[in-house]
Amino acid sequence: MSHPNDTLESDDMGASQSAPSTGSLDAQGQPGYPSINEAFVYQPPRGDADCIRLIRIEPAQQDNDPLACTLVDVTFIEKPRYDALSYRWGDGAAKRHIILNGDGFLVGKNLEDALRYLRSHTQGTLFWIDALCINQGCF
């Protein structure tokens, strides 16, 4: 297991998440994001082995393409290599759309900025991002 090279802080935390619908606009009026209508449902981690939930940032053709991430369960026996990204809890006022497992999901602006940067500079890297990997609705 690798330790994070850098910890990026954000002043916004991950927020309400939801199921998709088509044809919606993101917070900046850009097409391509599922609507935020209901609470996103986190699936339980694999029950057959000890594992960690990580994020894969999906590649894009252009920088302004919708941000898409996929949650993946990786067993500890696989000795997963990943980087960690954390944020500072804030007022959560500025929210941005991303796609998480095909559903609309809201994150803070700073996390969106970090995901956009990481998408173009760290292809193939898995991440543990507390705002996404941990069900924030449990707290």
Secondary structure per residue as TSV (DSSP state, phi and psi in degrees):
chain	resnum	aa	ss	phi	psi
A	1	M	-	360.0	131.2
A	2	S	-	-91.8	156.9
A	3	H	-	-94.9	153.0
A	4	P	-	-63.9	138.1
A	5	N	S	-72.1	-42.0
A	6	D	-	-142.1	150.7
A	7	T	-	-113.3	120.3
A	8	L	-	-95.6	135.8
A	9	E	-	-105.6	147.4
A	10	S	-	-128.8	150.9
A	11	D	S	-94.2	8.7
A	12	D	S	-128.1	144.2
A	13	M	-	-103.5	161.1
A	14	G	-	-60.1	149.4
A	15	A	-	-133.0	-147.6
A	16	S	-	-61.9	145.9
A	17	Q	B	-132.0	167.6
A	18	S	-	-161.1	178.9
A	19	A	-	-86.0	155.6
A	20	P	-	-84.7	158.4
A	21	S	-	-144.5	167.9
A	22	T	S	-102.0	161.7
A	23	G	S	77.2	17.6
A	24	S	E	-91.2	169.1
A	25	L	E	-110.2	151.5
A	26	D	-	-80.6	-174.8
A	27	A	T	-62.9	-23.9
A	28	Q	T	-99.2	11.2
A	29	G	S	82.0	16.5
A	30	Q	-	-91.8	137.4
A	31	P	E	-75.4	163.7
A	32	G	E	111.4	0.2
A	33	Y	E	-109.7	140.9
A	34	P	-	-64.4	152.1
A	35	S	-	-68.0	154.6
A	36	I	-	-100.1	98.1
A	37	N	-	-115.5	-39.8
A	38	E	S	-133.5	173.3
A	39	A	-	-69.4	131.7
A	40	F	-	-62.7	137.7
A	41	V	-	-104.7	113.3
A	42	Y	-	-75.4	130.5
A	43	Q	-	-80.7	144.5
A	44	P	-	-64.6	150.3
A	45	P	-	-65.1	163.5
A	46	R	-	-50.8	135.5
A	47	G	S	-92.8	-9.5
A	48	D	S	-88.7	-8.1
A	49	A	S	-160.1	156.9
A	50	D	-	-67.8	131.4
A	51	C	E	-148.6	171.2
A	52	I	E	-125.6	145.4
A	53	R	E	-94.2	122.9
A	54	L	E	-122.4	169.9
A	55	I	E	-116.1	135.7
A	56	R	E	-111.0	125.2
A	57	I	E	-87.6	119.3
A	58	E	-	-74.2	142.8
A	59	P	-	-67.4	163.1
A	60	A	-	-137.1	156.3
A	61	Q	S	-75.8	-39.1
A	62	Q	S	-132.2	157.0
A	63	D	T	-59.2	-33.7
A	64	N	T	-90.8	6.5
A	65	D	S	-62.4	152.8
A	66	P	-	-54.4	143.1
A	67	L	-	-80.0	125.3
A	68	A	E	-127.8	132.7
A	69	C	E	-128.4	152.4
A	70	T	E	-125.6	129.9
A	71	L	E	-79.6	132.0
A	72	V	E	-131.0	138.1
A	73	D	E	-92.7	126.8
A	74	V	E	-123.8	128.0
A	75	T	E	-74.1	149.6
A	76	F	G	-65.8	-28.7
A	77	I	G	-63.0	-24.5
A	78	E	G	-76.6	-7.2
A	79	K	-	50.7	63.0
A	80	P	-	-64.3	142.1
A	81	R	-	-106.4	131.1
A	82	Y	-	-158.2	162.5
A	83	D	E	-109.2	153.9
A	84	A	E	-110.5	144.3
A	85	L	E	-133.4	128.2
A	86	S	-	-126.8	171.3
A	87	Y	-	-140.6	162.0
A	88	R	-	-94.7	132.4
A	89	W	-	-62.9	131.7
A	90	G	-	-134.5	-164.1
A	91	D	-	-75.0	-16.0
A	92	G	-	70.1	21.7
A	93	A	-	-67.5	-47.0
A	94	A	S	-88.9	115.1
A	95	K	E	-115.1	146.3
A	96	R	E	-131.1	149.6
A	97	H	E	-83.0	140.4
A	98	I	E	-135.2	175.0
A	99	I	E	-112.0	124.8
A	100	L	E	-122.9	115.9
A	101	N	T	53.2	35.2
A	102	G	T	86.2	-5.4
A	103	D	E	-106.8	155.1
A	104	G	E	-69.1	142.2
A	105	F	E	-150.1	135.7
A	106	L	E	-100.3	136.2
A	107	V	E	-132.8	166.1
A	108	G	E	-69.5	157.5
A	109	K	H	-58.6	-42.2
A	110	N	H	-65.4	-36.5
A	111	L	H	-67.7	-40.6
A	112	E	H	-59.5	-45.0
A	113	D	H	-59.2	-44.2
A	114	A	H	-63.5	-43.6
A	115	L	H	-62.1	-40.5
A	116	R	H	-63.1	-43.9
A	117	Y	H	-62.8	-49.5
A	118	L	H	-63.0	-35.6
A	119	R	H	-58.9	-38.9
A	120	S	H	-91.7	-11.0
A	121	H	H	-117.3	-8.0
A	122	T	-	-139.2	45.4
A	123	Q	T	-57.7	134.9
A	124	G	T	89.0	-7.5
A	125	T	-	-83.2	136.6
A	126	L	E	-90.3	148.7
A	127	F	E	-129.5	146.8
A	128	W	E	-105.2	112.1
A	129	I	E	-120.5	110.9
A	130	D	H	-55.8	-36.1
A	131	A	H	-65.6	-20.9
A	132	L	H	-112.3	-38.5
A	133	C	H	-79.1	-23.8
A	134	I	S	-104.4	132.4
A	135	N	-	-67.8	100.4
A	136	Q	G	-66.4	-19.8
A	137	G	G	-71.6	-9.7
A	138	C	G	-81.8	-9.5
A	139	F	-	-104.1	360.0
